[in-house]
Amino acid sequence: MNNSAKLSLTLSFLLLVGIIIGQLEGTAVSAGTDHLLYLPLTLNQNDDPVPFGLVHSGEGTYYFATGAGNCSFDPSPQNLMVAAMNYVDYADSALCGAYIEVTGPQGSVVVRIVDQCPGCAEGDVDLSQEAFAEIAELSAGRVDITWQLVSPVLDGPIVYHFKDGSNQWWTAVQIRNHRNPIAKFEYWNGSSFVEVPRLSYNYFVEASGMGPGPYTFRVTDTLGNVLEDSSIPHVEDGDVGGSGQFPAP
């Protein structure tokens, strides 16, 4: 084989390898009618929770948590990495379902906010016994902590939960399995989106009802990301999965 043929074969091989790598690791961008240009795609392989927002300080305590509480979530015996937030930062359920990373004298732990601690001062967090044991000895009882909101990787999309007793004339919806705190929930009334107020027990309640469904919902997190779902049926005291999950900060 002459040098010219060898060079042609080498170039063809390199081009083929480049295309395969581009298809596996890249994203295709049109570069003309018959060509695709593959640009590198940066994939975040780190599943660690992404911190964001202010770092708070206060005191950490513990209680015998079940996963239920003022946020109206079901008990979660399979995962008791949960906590109750002080009254100020609870903010009428604004942090329900949010995740925070709490750091104490012996380490850090990520917990989900499921309850309110009325007797806790601003900045304080009342953790489950299991979570407290990750940051301090249980015998300490009360320790200095810092905490910050985090956005963890979650399995599956957000979930719409309809409250027991909810119907077309009084409709109450709770958002579950969201990686970022929820800022706003809206439904389509046939001509426009209507914002639904959130009550202190963590349900968005339309006192005059949203009709029989199916519904179109729009959910906005505190970072401004928006998810919209249509054809959501009404399932009293039941769950309906959405089509997507919020991105990391």
C-alpha positions in Angstrom: 0.0 0.0 0.0 1.5 3.4 -1.0 1.8 6.3 1.4 -1.2 8.2 -0.2 -3.5 5.2 0.4 -2.2 4.8 4.0 -2.9 8.4 4.7 -6.4 8.2 3.2 -7.1 5.1 5.3 -5.8 6.8 8.5 -7.9 9.9 7.9 -11.0 7.9 7.3 -10.4 5.9 10.5 -9.9 9.0 12.5 -13.1 10.6 11.1 -15.1 7.5 11.9 -13.7 7.4 15.5 -14.5 11.1 15.8 -18.1 10.6 14.7 -18.6 7.7 17.1 -17.2 9.6 20.0 -19.2 12.6 19.1 -22.4 10.6 19.0 -21.7 9.0 22.4 -20.4 12.1 24.2 -21.6 15.1 22.2 -24.5 17.0 20.9 -25.3 17.4 17.3 -25.5 20.9 15.8 -26.5 21.4 12.2 -23.6 22.6 10.0 -25.4 22.6 6.7 -27.9 20.5 4.8 -25.8 17.3 4.7 -23.5 17.8 7.7 -23.6 17.6 11.5 -21.0 19.2 13.7 -20.6 17.4 17.0 -19.7 19.7 19.9 -18.4 18.4 23.3 -21.2 17.8 25.9 -20.2 18.4 29.5 -21.9 15.8 31.7 -22.0 16.2 35.5 -21.1 12.8 36.8 -21.1 14.0 40.4 -24.3 13.1 42.2 -23.5 15.2 45.3 -26.2 17.7 46.3 -25.5 21.2 44.9 -25.5 23.9 47.6 -27.1 27.3 47.0 -28.3 30.3 48.9 -27.3 31.8 52.2 -25.4 29.8 54.9 -27.5 30.0 58.1 -26.3 29.4 61.7 -28.1 28.3 64.8 -28.5 25.4 67.1 -29.3 21.8 66.2 -31.4 19.5 68.4 -33.2 16.2 67.7 -36.6 14.7 68.1 -38.2 11.3 67.4 -39.2 11.9 63.8 -41.4 9.7 61.6 -41.2 11.8 58.4 -44.7 13.2 59.0 -45.4 16.6 60.5 -46.7 20.1 59.7 -45.7 19.7 56.0 -48.5 17.0 55.7 -46.1 14.4 54.2 -46.6 10.7 54.8 -44.4 9.0 57.3 -41.1 7.8 55.7 -39.8 4.9 57.9 -37.5 3.9 55.0 -35.7 7.3 55.1 -35.6 9.2 58.4 -33.0 11.8 57.2 -35.6 14.5 57.9 -35.9 17.6 60.1 -38.2 20.3 61.5 -37.4 23.9 60.6 -37.7 26.8 63.0 -40.9 29.0 62.7 -39.2 31.9 60.9 -37.3 30.0 58.2 -40.3 27.6 57.8 -42.1 30.7 56.4 -45.6 29.3 56.3 -44.5 26.0 54.7 -42.2 27.6 52.0 -39.4 25.2 52.9 -41.5 22.1 53.1 -39.9 19.4 51.0 -36.7 21.4 50.6 -33.3 19.8 51.3 -30.7 21.3 53.5 -27.2 20.3 54.4 -26.5 20.6 58.2 -23.0 20.8 59.5 -22.2 20.1 63.2 -19.2 19.4 65.3 -18.7 15.9 63.9 -19.8 16.1 60.3 -22.6 17.0 57.9 -25.9 15.4 56.8 -28.5 16.2 54.2 -32.1 16.2 55.4 -35.5 16.9 54.0 -37.8 19.5 55.8 -41.0 17.8 56.8 -42.1 19.7 59.9 -42.0 23.0 61.8 -40.4 23.6 65.2 -42.4 26.4 66.8 -40.1 26.6 69.8 -36.9 26.9 67.8 -35.2 30.3 67.3 -34.4 31.6 63.8 -31.6 29.5 62.3 -32.2 26.5 64.5 -33.0 23.0 63.1 -34.6 20.1 65.0 -33.3 17.0 63.3 -34.4 13.4 63.5 -32.5 11.3 66.0 -30.9 9.4 63.1 -29.8 12.6 61.3 -28.5 14.3 64.5 -26.3 11.2 65.1 -24.5 12.0 61.9 -23.3 15.4 63.1 -22.8 15.0 66.9 -23.2 12.5 69.8 -26.8 12.1 70.9 -25.7 12.8 74.4 -24.8 16.4 73.4 -28.5 17.1 72.9 -27.9 20.6 71.5 -25.0 21.7 69.3 -23.9 24.7 67.2 -24.7 24.2 63.5 -24.6 25.8 60.1 -27.0 24.9 57.3 -27.6 25.7 53.6 -30.1 24.7 51.0 -29.0 22.0 48.6 -30.4 20.5 45.4 -30.0 16.7 45.4 -30.3 14.3 42.6 -33.7 12.6 42.9 -35.3 9.6 41.2 -38.2 10.4 38.9 -40.2 13.6 38.2 -42.1 15.8 40.6 -45.3 14.4 41.9 -48.8 16.0 42.3 -50.6 14.8 45.4 -54.3 15.5 45.8 -55.5 15.8 49.4 -58.1 13.5 50.9 -61.5 15.3 50.5 -60.2 17.3 47.5 -62.8 17.6 44.6 -63.8 19.8 41.7 -65.3 22.4 44.0 -62.5 22.5 46.6 -59.1 21.4 45.2 -56.0 21.0 47.3 -52.7 19.9 45.6 -49.3 19.3 47.2 -46.0 19.1 45.3 -43.8 16.2 46.2 -40.4 14.8 45.1 -39.0 18.2 44.1 -35.2 18.8 44.3 -35.6 22.6 44.8 -38.0 24.6 47.0 -41.3 25.4 45.4 -42.1 29.1 44.9 -45.4 29.0 43.0 -48.1 26.7 41.8 -50.7 27.6 39.0 -53.4 25.9 37.1 -55.0 26.7 33.7 -58.6 27.8 34.0 -59.3 27.7 30.3 -58.1 31.2 29.5 -55.1 31.9 31.7 -52.9 30.5 34.5 -54.2 31.2 38.0 -51.8 31.2 41.0 -53.0 29.1 43.9 -52.3 30.2 47.5 -50.1 27.9 49.7 -51.4 27.3 53.2 -49.2 26.7 56.3 -49.8 22.9 56.1 -48.2 22.8 52.7 -51.1 22.4 50.3 -52.0 24.8 47.4 -55.7 25.2 47.9 -58.2 26.6 45.4 -61.2 27.3 47.7 -63.6 27.5 44.7 -62.2 24.4 43.0 -60.3 23.8 39.8 -63.1 21.8 38.1 -63.2 18.1 37.5 -60.0 17.9 35.5 -57.9 16.8 33.8 -55.7 19.8 34.6 -52.8 21.7 33.2 -50.4 22.7 36.1 -47.4 25.0 36.2 -44.9 24.8 39.0 -42.0 27.3 39.6 -39.1 26.7 42.0 -37.3 29.4 44.0 -34.6 29.6 41.3 -37.1 30.5 38.6 -37.2 27.1 36.9 -40.7 26.2 35.5 -42.3 22.8 34.9 -45.6 22.5 33.1 -47.7 19.4 32.9 -51.0 18.8 31.1 -53.7 16.0 31.2 -53.3 15.6 35.0 -56.3 13.7 36.3 -57.9 14.3 39.7 -57.1 11.4 42.0 -58.4 12.0 45.5 -55.8 11.2 48.2 -53.6 10.0 45.3 -50.5 10.8 43.4 -50.0 11.7 39.8 -46.4 11.9 38.4 -45.3 14.9 36.4 -43.2 14.8 33.3 -40.0 16.4 34.6 -37.7 17.4 37.4 -36.1 20.7 38.3 -32.5 21.2 37.3 -29.6 21.8 39.7 -28.7 25.5 40.4 
